[in-house]
Amino acid sequence: MTVTIATPRTASAEKDKDPALIRWLIFVRDRGIFVLWAVLLIAFSIWASPYFASIDNGILIANAAALTAIFAAGIAVGIICGALDLSIPGTAALASCVCGWLITHGTPTGLAILAALALGGVVGMINGLIALRGFNPIIVTIGTLSVMSGAAAGIAGGYTISGLDSLVFMGTDRFAGLPAPVWITAALFAVLTVFLTRTRDGIRMMAVGGNAEAVRRSGIHADRYKVLGFVISGFCAALGGIVTTALVTEANPAANVSIIFNALTAVALAGVSLAGGRGSLPRVLVGALILGTISNALTIKGVSPYWATATTGLLLLGSLAVEKWVSTSVSRRLVQNASASVHTGTR
């Protein structure tokens, strides 16, 4: 029988190996999405040459990803603070129809946009206040989705509201060579990123998503920040609805539920923890760009759009699996290291 004796050198090697593995796993979670996008850009530049790797096509990808990114920002902020909002398609449709109705009834365009954005925030606040009563936020926002969809159809009379040419400055117009939605998305992500990472309220909001009870015991009003998360989510939904309206110059009362699918995929690709408390909006933006990149390349090669939908579904499942694997592996390694340190110290 062979007996293996652990020498100090072996133990030290194992101890050095685990932190390196943990750092690699965390890198995969936090920076892997940038590597994935770079690989896709290189692969598609070769596969879809010469049309893919051009400035004009890059602008098309950014413009296509802008809408997904706006809705994904709302979902990401909600998830980070522990409040998943599924009413986003209904809120977007309602804001779109309210904005369109006001414009066609003589309201100045600027006031109509502000009213629609404020309405999105109010819907978010209502979602948050109801959820605080102990109801499941997912069930609450599904109910709100139905209510908002019905209200949008009622305002529009069941038909699209056309003739909204005054909104083109948020849709098809270009500034410095880039479409308006790209600038709007960049501004939104810049503001929200600074808010979440550089302000007291933003940092507290992320802390509430991680452990609301611990935040509450420290004397911070945790419920207030959960409601704020819903308000931001509703605002982003309304903004996305208005930009969608601006692109086609008509307001559609039908809630497009595929918005949730694409936005959630971008959020999952970004490694945002569905348990709350952790996430990065710049990575969410890259997640939306990855979806736009894949769809664009498949279109160039003449692949059916149904395959793009299937690819998006596979990416969602794959990103959830990777997130689960990385989180479990990191936690297990940290626990093992802590246990080993305790045993070593007691000898």
HELIX and SHEET records of a PDB file:
HELIX    1   1 PRO A    8  TRP A   47  1                                  40    
HELIX    2   2 ILE A   55  ILE A   80  1                                  26    
HELIX    3   3 ILE A   88  THR A  104  1                                  17    
HELIX    4   4 THR A  109  ALA A  131  1                                  23    
HELIX    5   5 PRO A  137  ALA A  156  1                                  20    
HELIX    6   6 ASP A  165  MET A  170  5                                   6    
HELIX    7   7 ALA A  180  ARG A  198  1                                  19    
HELIX    8   8 ARG A  200  GLY A  210  1                                  11    
HELIX    9   9 ALA A  212  ARG A  217  1                                   6    
HELIX   10  10 ALA A  222  VAL A  248  1                                  27    
HELIX   11  11 SER A  258  LEU A  269  1                                  12    
HELIX   12  12 LEU A  281  ILE A  300  1                                  20    
HELIX   13  13 PRO A  305  GLY A  345  1                                  41    
SHEET    1   A 2 ILE A 161  SER A 162  0                                        
SHEET    2   A 2 GLU A 250  ALA A 251 -1                                        
SHEET    1   B 2 ARG A 174  PHE A 175  0                                        
SHEET    2   B 2 LEU A 178  PRO A 179 -1                                        
END                                                                             
